[in-house]
């Protein structure tokens, strides 16, 4: 049985963490530990037992004013420092819960959150230099967030299948009227670019959760392969021929979805391409093509399908990239197109989608390994590129399409009903050091 530690377990969040991790062998520290000497003693006892912790959850202490901020940051810093020492081998999870206050109290909670964010990011980077692959994430709880939402999010972040989520800051907001279930039974989801890679993996995971998947793509033979895998996983689906740069193709897709299901519960805008070259080696056709495909495809899809998404109170997941967060050598065109997707997702959610009870989020994958990387770079080029990225990534490896697909399916589900308007990395922490 895996082991979990809950720090500041006497807090209200501590009880929820215990519920979320009920399948683990739990150790609780009701009031945390006051200083480094106490942590040293605790760590020595844990090491003597020979068992590290697979999951460590740090709960907020609830202090107010300058003293409260200092206490919150120091408590989280000590937990992060000793997490490196008492965590289990593999890819253990450190989850830091933050409480968002209202009114003037928000000043203190925002200060504490910023301090904790950088402390835990840096702790993860320091750990990676010692080959400790600690996946550190933060979960901010807005006032009114339900216990069920918090438990569902904690379970997702603690799951070993979510190991490539590292360095994420996820904000939970109240979501009334929906049970936080990961099941997609009875729901219809369109996935573009679903004939390979992240798109195919997302379609399969949505099918595994019981969803009906509209497989969007341009190649019927590859789409049928995806559909076979979706059905093998327990779902069902249908092929929709779709060129995401063509508005009329989106309109035809909308007609098919309306006829088959009447509403759409999820849209995964995954179709896209990459081209990375120094800016002096590019002409204007490259950024024009990438922006039209990567950004324009997502925008056209949301605009055309919005009435169906509103009818299904749907969730949109736009696939961006860590290249859209940080400038990188050779990324002037590709990075611009992915950064545009991030901005689109956040502004579209606020201005257009949220009033219609539709959620929009972007995800930012790091290097996700597939045959297309080797096809693009050649065997030796791909080997060198992989080694370079693995050396930078705190988790110490590249990701798989399945890992991204599982997060996509979670975001589409009602378990993520309180998550919207956010850009969330699935990169093993690469966004902290990219390029």
ZANUFI-43865 format. One record per residue (C-alpha): residue in three letters; z, x, y. Coordinates in Angstrom, 1 decimal, padded with zeros to 4 digits. Example, Ala and Ser with C-alpha at 12.3 -4.5 7.8 and 13.67 -1.06 7.14 Angstrom:
<rs>
R   residuo        w        u        v
R       ALA    007.8    012.3   -004.5
R       SER    007.1    013.7   -001.1
</rs>
This chain:
<rs>
R   residuo        w        u        v
R       UNK    000.0    000.0    000.0
R       UNK   -000.9    001.3    003.5
R       UNK    002.0    001.9    005.9
R       UNK    002.4    000.7    009.5
R       UNK    004.8    001.5    012.3
R       UNK    005.6   -000.9    015.1
R       UNK    007.2    000.7    018.2
R       UNK    009.2   -001.6    020.6
R       UNK    009.2   -004.2    017.8
R       UNK    011.9   -006.3    019.5
R       UNK    009.4   -007.4    022.1
R       UNK    007.5   -010.7    021.7
R       UNK    004.4   -008.8    020.8
R       UNK    006.3   -006.9    018.1
R       UNK    006.7   -010.1    016.1
R       UNK    003.0   -010.8    016.3
R       UNK    002.2   -007.3    015.2
R       UNK    004.5   -007.8    012.2
R       UNK    002.6   -011.0    011.4
R       UNK   -000.8   -009.3    011.7
R       UNK    000.3   -006.3    009.5
R       UNK    002.2   -008.3    006.9
R       UNK    000.1   -006.8    004.2
R       UNK    001.4   -003.3    005.1
R       UNK    004.6   -001.5    004.3
R       UNK    006.2   -002.0    007.7
R       UNK    008.6    000.3    009.6
R       UNK    009.9   -001.0    012.9
R       UNK    011.5    000.7    015.9
R       UNK    013.1   -002.2    017.8
R       UNK    013.5   -000.4    021.1
R       UNK    011.2    002.5    020.6
R       UNK    012.7    006.0    020.9
R       UNK    014.1    007.3    024.2
R       UNK    012.9    010.9    024.3
R       UNK    011.1    013.7    022.6
R       UNK    014.2    014.8    020.7
R       UNK    014.6    011.4    019.1
R       UNK    010.9    011.3    018.2
R       UNK    011.2    014.8    016.7
R       UNK    014.0    013.6    014.5
R       UNK    012.1    010.5    013.4
R       UNK    008.9    012.6    012.7
R       UNK    010.9    015.1    010.6
R       UNK    012.3    012.3    008.4
R       UNK    008.8    010.7    008.0
R       UNK    007.3    014.1    007.1
R       UNK    010.1    014.7    004.6
R       UNK    009.1    011.4    002.8
R       UNK    005.6    012.7    002.6
R       UNK    004.0    009.5    003.8
R       UNK    002.1    009.1    007.0
R       UNK    001.4    005.8    008.9
R       UNK   -002.1    004.3    008.6
R       UNK   -001.5    002.0    011.6
R       UNK    000.8    002.5    014.6
R       UNK    001.2   -000.3    017.1
R       UNK    002.9    000.4    020.4
R       UNK    004.2   -002.8    022.1
R       UNK    004.9   -003.1    025.8
R       UNK    008.5   -002.7    027.0
R       UNK    008.2   -005.2    029.9
R       UNK    009.6   -003.1    032.7
R       UNK    008.9   -003.9    036.3
R       UNK    008.6   -002.0    039.5
R       UNK    008.2    001.8    039.8
R       UNK    010.9    002.5    037.2
R       UNK    009.2    000.1    034.8
R       UNK    005.8    001.7    035.2
R       UNK    007.3    005.2    034.6
R       UNK    009.1    003.9    031.5
R       UNK    006.0    002.2    030.1
R       UNK    003.8    005.2    030.5
R       UNK    006.3    007.6    029.1
R       UNK    007.0    005.4    026.1
R       UNK    003.3    005.1    025.3
R       UNK    002.8    008.8    025.8
R       UNK    005.5    009.7    023.4
R       UNK    004.1    007.3    020.8
R       UNK    000.6    008.8    021.2
R       UNK    002.0    012.4    021.0
R       UNK    003.8    011.8    017.8
R       UNK    001.1    009.6    016.3
R       UNK   -000.8    012.8    015.9
R       UNK    002.0    014.1    013.8
R       UNK    003.1    011.1    011.7
R       UNK   -000.3    009.5    011.0
R       UNK   -001.8    009.4    007.6
R       UNK   -004.9    011.3    006.6
R       UNK   -008.3    009.7    007.1
R       UNK   -008.9    007.6    010.2
R       UNK   -005.5    006.1    011.1
R       UNK   -005.3    003.5    013.9
R       UNK   -003.2    003.7    017.1
R       UNK   -003.2    000.3    018.9
R       UNK   -001.5    000.1    022.3
R       UNK   -000.7   -003.4    023.5
R       UNK   -000.6   -004.0    027.3
R       UNK    000.7   -007.1    029.0
R       UNK   -001.3   -008.3    032.1
R       UNK    001.0   -009.9    034.7
R       UNK    000.1   -012.3    037.5
R       UNK    000.8   -012.1    041.3
R       UNK    002.5   -009.0    042.6
R       UNK    003.5   -008.0    039.1
R       UNK   -000.1   -007.2    038.4
R       UNK    000.2   -004.1    040.6
R       UNK    002.7   -002.6    038.2
R       UNK    000.9   -003.6    035.0
R       UNK   -002.4   -002.3    036.3
R       UNK   -000.8    001.0    037.2
R       UNK    000.9    001.2    033.8
R       UNK   -002.4    000.3    032.0
R       UNK   -004.4    003.0    033.8
R       UNK   -001.8    005.6    033.0
R       UNK   -001.5    004.5    029.3
R       UNK   -005.3    004.3    029.0
R       UNK   -005.8    008.0    030.0
R       UNK   -002.8    009.2    028.1
R       UNK   -003.9    007.6    024.8
R       UNK   -007.6    008.7    025.3
R       UNK   -006.5    012.3    025.8
R       UNK   -004.2    012.1    022.9
R       UNK   -007.1    011.1    020.7
R       UNK   -009.2    014.0    022.0
R       UNK   -006.4    016.4    021.5
R       UNK   -005.9    015.2    017.9
R       UNK   -009.6    015.7    017.1
R       UNK   -009.3    019.4    017.9
R       UNK   -006.8    019.6    015.0
R       UNK   -009.1    017.6    012.7
R       UNK   -006.8    014.5    013.0
R       UNK   -009.2    011.6    013.4
R       UNK   -006.9    009.1    015.2
R       UNK   -008.8    006.0    016.4
R       UNK   -006.9    005.0    019.5
R       UNK   -007.6    001.6    021.1
R       UNK   -005.9   -000.6    023.7
R       UNK   -005.6   -004.4    023.7
R       UNK   -004.7   -006.1    027.1
R       UNK   -003.2   -009.5    026.8
R       UNK   -003.8   -011.9    029.7
R       UNK   -001.2   -014.6    030.5
R       UNK   -001.7   -017.6    028.2
R       UNK   -003.3   -015.7    025.3
R       UNK   -002.3   -017.4    022.1
R       UNK   -000.4   -015.7    019.3
R       UNK   -003.3   -016.5    016.9
R       UNK   -005.7   -014.7    019.2
R       UNK   -003.5   -011.6    019.3
R       UNK   -003.0   -011.6    015.5
R       UNK   -006.7   -011.8    014.9
R       UNK   -007.5   -009.0    017.3
R       UNK   -004.8   -006.8    015.8
R       UNK   -006.1   -007.4    012.3
R       UNK   -009.6   -006.5    013.4
R       UNK   -008.6   -003.2    015.0
R       UNK   -006.3   -002.2    012.1
R       UNK   -008.9   -002.9    009.5
R       UNK   -010.3    000.3    008.0
R       UNK   -013.8   -001.3    008.2
R       UNK   -013.4   -001.0    012.0
R       UNK   -012.9    002.7    011.9
R       UNK   -015.8    003.6    014.3
R       UNK   -014.1    001.6    017.1
R       UNK   -012.2    004.2    019.0
R       UNK   -011.5    004.5    022.7
R       UNK   -012.0    000.8    023.3
R       UNK   -010.2   -001.3    025.9
R       UNK   -010.4   -004.9    024.9
R       UNK   -009.1   -007.7    027.1
R       UNK   -008.0   -010.9    025.5
R       UNK   -008.0   -014.1    027.7
R       UNK   -006.8   -017.6    026.8
R       UNK   -009.2   -019.6    024.6
R       UNK   -008.2   -023.2    024.0
R       UNK   -009.7   -025.6    021.6
R       UNK   -010.8   -023.1    019.0
R       UNK   -009.1   -021.7    015.9
R       UNK   -009.4   -017.9    015.9
R       UNK   -011.3   -017.7    012.6
R       UNK   -013.8   -015.0    011.6
R       UNK   -015.7   -017.6    009.4
R       UNK   -019.2   -018.4    010.6
R       UNK   -019.7   -021.3    008.1
R       UNK   -021.9   -024.0    009.6
R       UNK   -022.9   -021.7    012.5
R       UNK   -026.5   -020.6    013.4
R       UNK   -027.1   -017.1    014.8
R       UNK   -030.3   -015.5    015.9
R       UNK   -030.5   -011.7    015.5
R       UNK   -033.4   -009.8    017.1
R       UNK   -034.6   -006.6    015.6
R       UNK   -033.1   -007.7    012.4
R       UNK   -035.5   -006.0    010.0
R       UNK   -033.6   -002.7    010.0
R       UNK   -030.6   -000.7    011.2
R       UNK   -027.9   -002.4    013.3
R       UNK   -029.9   -005.7    013.4
R       UNK   -030.2   -005.9    009.6
R       UNK   -026.5   -005.0    009.1
R       UNK   -025.4   -007.6    011.6
R       UNK   -027.5   -010.3    009.9
R       UNK   -026.0   -009.4    006.5
R       UNK   -022.4   -009.5    007.8
R       UNK   -023.0   -012.8    009.6
R       UNK   -024.3   -014.1    006.3
R       UNK   -021.3   -012.7    004.5
R       UNK   -019.1   -014.8    006.8
R       UNK   -021.1   -017.9    005.9
R       UNK   -023.5   -018.1    008.8
R       UNK   -027.2   -019.2    008.9
R       UNK   -029.2   -016.3    010.3
R       UNK   -032.5   -016.6    012.1
R       UNK   -034.0   -013.2    011.4
R       UNK   -036.0   -012.3    014.5
R       UNK   -038.7   -009.6    014.2
R       UNK   -042.4   -008.8    014.1
R       UNK   -042.8   -007.8    010.4
R       UNK   -042.5   -010.6    007.9
R       UNK   -042.2   -008.3    004.9
R       UNK   -039.2   -006.5    006.3
R       UNK   -037.7   -009.8    007.5
R       UNK   -037.9   -011.2    003.9
R       UNK   -036.0   -008.1    002.7
R       UNK   -033.3   -008.9    005.3
R       UNK   -033.2   -012.5    004.3
R       UNK   -032.7   -011.6    000.6
R       UNK   -029.8   -009.4    001.6
R       UNK   -028.3   -012.2    003.7
R       UNK   -028.5   -014.6    000.8
R       UNK   -027.1   -012.0   -001.6
R       UNK   -024.1   -011.7    000.8
R       UNK   -023.5   -015.5    000.7
R       UNK   -025.4   -016.8    003.7
R       UNK   -028.8   -018.3    004.3
R       UNK   -031.5   -017.9    007.0
R       UNK   -035.1   -018.1    008.1
R       UNK   -037.6   -015.8    009.6
R       UNK   -038.7   -016.2    013.3
R       UNK   -041.6   -014.1    014.4
R       UNK   -040.5   -012.8    017.8
R       UNK   -041.8   -010.3    020.3
R       UNK   -038.8   -010.2    022.7
R       UNK   -041.0   -009.1    025.7
R       UNK   -043.0   -012.4    025.4
R       UNK   -041.4   -015.4    027.0
R       UNK   -043.7   -017.8    025.1
R       UNK   -042.4   -016.3    021.8
R       UNK   -038.9   -017.0    022.9
R       UNK   -039.8   -020.6    023.7
R       UNK   -041.4   -021.0    020.3
R       UNK   -038.2   -019.6    018.7
R       UNK   -036.1   -022.1    020.7
R       UNK   -038.3   -024.9    019.4
R       UNK   -037.7   -023.8    015.8
R       UNK   -034.0   -023.4    016.3
R       UNK   -033.7   -026.8    018.0
R       UNK   -035.6   -028.5    015.1
R       UNK   -033.6   -026.8    012.4
R       UNK   -030.1   -026.8    013.9
R       UNK   -030.1   -028.6    017.2
R       UNK   -027.8   -025.8    018.7
R       UNK   -027.3   -022.1    018.6
R       UNK   -023.8   -020.6    018.0
R       UNK   -024.7   -016.9    018.4
R       UNK   -027.4   -014.6    019.8
R       UNK   -027.5   -010.9    019.0
R       UNK   -030.0   -009.1    021.3
R       UNK   -030.5   -006.0    019.2
R       UNK   -034.3   -005.3    019.5
R       UNK   -035.0   -002.1    021.4
R       UNK   -036.3    001.4    021.3
R       UNK   -035.2    004.8    022.5
R       UNK   -037.1    007.7    024.1
R       UNK   -035.2    010.7    025.4
R       UNK   -037.1    013.5    027.2
R       UNK   -036.4    015.5    030.4
R       UNK   -037.5    013.5    033.4
R       UNK   -040.2    016.0    034.3
R       UNK   -041.9    015.3    030.9
R       UNK   -041.9    011.5    031.5
R       UNK   -044.4    009.3    033.4
R       UNK   -043.6    005.9    034.8
R       UNK   -044.9    004.1    031.7
R       UNK   -041.9    005.1    029.7
R       UNK   -039.1    003.6    031.9
R       UNK   -041.3    000.6    032.5
R       UNK   -041.7    000.0    028.7
R       UNK   -038.0    000.7    027.9
R       UNK   -036.7   -001.5    030.7
R       UNK   -039.1   -004.3    029.8
R       UNK   -038.1   -004.1    026.1
R       UNK   -034.4   -003.3    026.2
R       UNK   -033.3   -005.1    029.3
R       UNK   -036.0   -007.6    029.7
R       UNK   -035.9   -008.8    026.0
R       UNK   -032.1   -009.5    026.4
R       UNK   -032.6   -011.3    029.7
R       UNK   -035.5   -013.5    028.5
R       UNK   -033.7   -014.4    025.4
R       UNK   -030.5   -015.6    027.2
R       UNK   -032.5   -017.5    029.8
R       UNK   -034.6   -019.4    027.3
R       UNK   -031.9   -020.1    024.7
R       UNK   -029.1   -020.9    027.2
R       UNK   -029.3   -024.7    026.7
R       UNK   -029.1   -024.2    022.9
R       UNK   -026.2   -021.8    023.3
R       UNK   -024.4   -024.2    025.6
R       UNK   -024.8   -027.0    023.0
R       UNK   -023.3   -024.6    020.4
R       UNK   -020.7   -023.1    022.7
R       UNK   -022.2   -019.8    021.6
R       UNK   -021.6   -016.1    021.8
R       UNK   -024.1   -013.5    022.9
R       UNK   -023.8   -009.9    021.9
R       UNK   -026.2   -007.5    023.7
R       UNK   -026.6   -004.1    022.0
R       UNK   -026.5   -001.4    024.7
R       UNK   -025.5    002.2    024.0
R       UNK   -023.0    004.9    025.1
R       UNK   -026.1    006.3    026.9
R       UNK   -025.7    003.4    029.3
R       UNK   -022.1    004.6    030.2
R       UNK   -022.6    008.3    030.9
R       UNK   -025.6    010.2    032.2
R       UNK   -027.1    012.5    029.6
R       UNK   -029.8    015.2    029.5
R       UNK   -033.1    013.5    028.8
R       UNK   -031.6    010.0    029.2
R       UNK   -033.0    009.0    032.5
R       UNK   -035.2    006.2    031.2
R       UNK   -033.4    005.1    028.0
R       UNK   -030.0    005.4    029.7
R       UNK   -031.2    003.3    032.6
R       UNK   -032.4    000.5    030.3
R       UNK   -029.1    000.4    028.4
R       UNK   -027.0    000.6    031.6
R       UNK   -029.0   -002.4    032.9
R       UNK   -028.0   -004.3    029.7
R       UNK   -024.3   -003.6    030.4
R       UNK   -024.5   -004.8    034.0
R       UNK   -026.5   -007.9    032.9
R       UNK   -024.0   -008.8    030.2
R       UNK   -021.0   -008.7    032.6
R       UNK   -022.7   -010.5    035.5
R       UNK   -024.5   -013.1    033.4
R       UNK   -021.2   -013.9    031.7
R       UNK   -019.4   -014.6    034.9
R       UNK   -022.2   -016.2    036.9
R       UNK   -024.1   -018.3    034.4
R       UNK   -022.6   -018.3    030.9
R       UNK   -018.8   -018.8    031.3
R       UNK   -019.2   -022.1    033.3
R       UNK   -021.2   -023.4    030.3
R       UNK   -018.6   -022.2    027.8
R       UNK   -020.9   -019.5    026.5
R       UNK   -019.6   -015.9    026.0
R       UNK   -021.6   -012.8    026.7
R       UNK   -020.5   -009.2    025.7
R       UNK   -022.2   -005.9    025.3
R       UNK   -021.5   -003.3    022.7
R       UNK   -022.1    000.4    023.1
R       UNK   -022.9    002.1    019.8
R       UNK   -022.7    005.9    019.6
R       UNK   -024.9    007.7    017.1
R       UNK   -025.5    005.3    014.3
R       UNK   -027.2    007.0    011.4
R       UNK   -030.3    005.5    009.7
R       UNK   -033.6    006.7    008.4
R       UNK   -035.1    006.1    011.8
R       UNK   -033.3    009.1    013.2
R       UNK   -034.9    011.4    010.7
R       UNK   -038.3    009.7    011.1
R       UNK   -038.0    010.4    014.9
R       UNK   -036.7    013.9    014.9
R       UNK   -037.8    015.3    011.5
R       UNK   -035.4    016.5    008.8
R       UNK   -034.3    019.7    010.5
R       UNK   -034.1    018.2    014.0
R       UNK   -032.1    015.3    012.7
R       UNK   -029.7    017.7    010.9
R       UNK   -029.1    019.7    014.1
R       UNK   -028.7    016.6    016.2
R       UNK   -026.2    015.1    013.8
R       UNK   -024.1    018.3    013.7
R       UNK   -024.1    018.4    017.5
R       UNK   -022.9    014.7    017.9
R       UNK   -020.3    015.0    015.1
R       UNK   -018.8    018.0    016.9
R       UNK   -018.4    015.9    020.0
R       UNK   -017.2    012.7    018.4
R       UNK   -013.4    012.4    018.2
R       UNK   -013.7    010.7    014.8
R       UNK   -015.7    013.6    013.6
R       UNK   -018.7    011.8    012.2
R       UNK   -021.6    009.5    013.0
R       UNK   -021.4    005.7    012.4
R       UNK   -023.2    003.4    010.0
R       UNK   -025.0    000.2    010.8
R       UNK   -022.5   -001.7    008.6
R       UNK   -019.7   -000.7    010.9
R       UNK   -021.5   -002.0    014.0
R       UNK   -022.5   -005.1    012.1
R       UNK   -018.9   -006.0    011.3
R       UNK   -017.9   -005.8    014.9
R       UNK   -020.9   -007.9    016.0
R       UNK   -020.0   -010.6    013.5
R       UNK   -016.4   -010.6    014.8
R       UNK   -017.6   -011.0    018.4
R       UNK   -019.8   -013.9    017.5
R       UNK   -017.0   -015.7    015.7
R       UNK   -014.3   -017.9    017.1
R       UNK   -011.7   -015.1    016.4
R       UNK   -013.1   -013.4    019.6
R       UNK   -013.2   -016.6    021.7
R       UNK   -011.0   -014.9    024.3
R       UNK   -013.3   -011.8    024.7
R       UNK   -016.1   -012.2    027.2
R       UNK   -017.8   -010.3    030.0
R       UNK   -016.9   -007.0    028.5
R       UNK   -018.7   -003.8    027.4
R       UNK   -017.1   -002.5    024.2
R       UNK   -017.8    000.9    022.6
R       UNK   -018.5    001.3    018.9
R       UNK   -018.9    005.1    018.9
R       UNK   -016.0    006.9    017.3
R       UNK   -014.8    007.8    020.8
R       UNK   -018.1    009.5    021.8
R       UNK   -018.2    007.7    025.1
R       UNK   -015.2    009.7    026.3
R       UNK   -017.1    013.0    026.1
R       UNK   -020.8    012.1    026.2
R       UNK   -023.0    013.9    027.1
</rs>
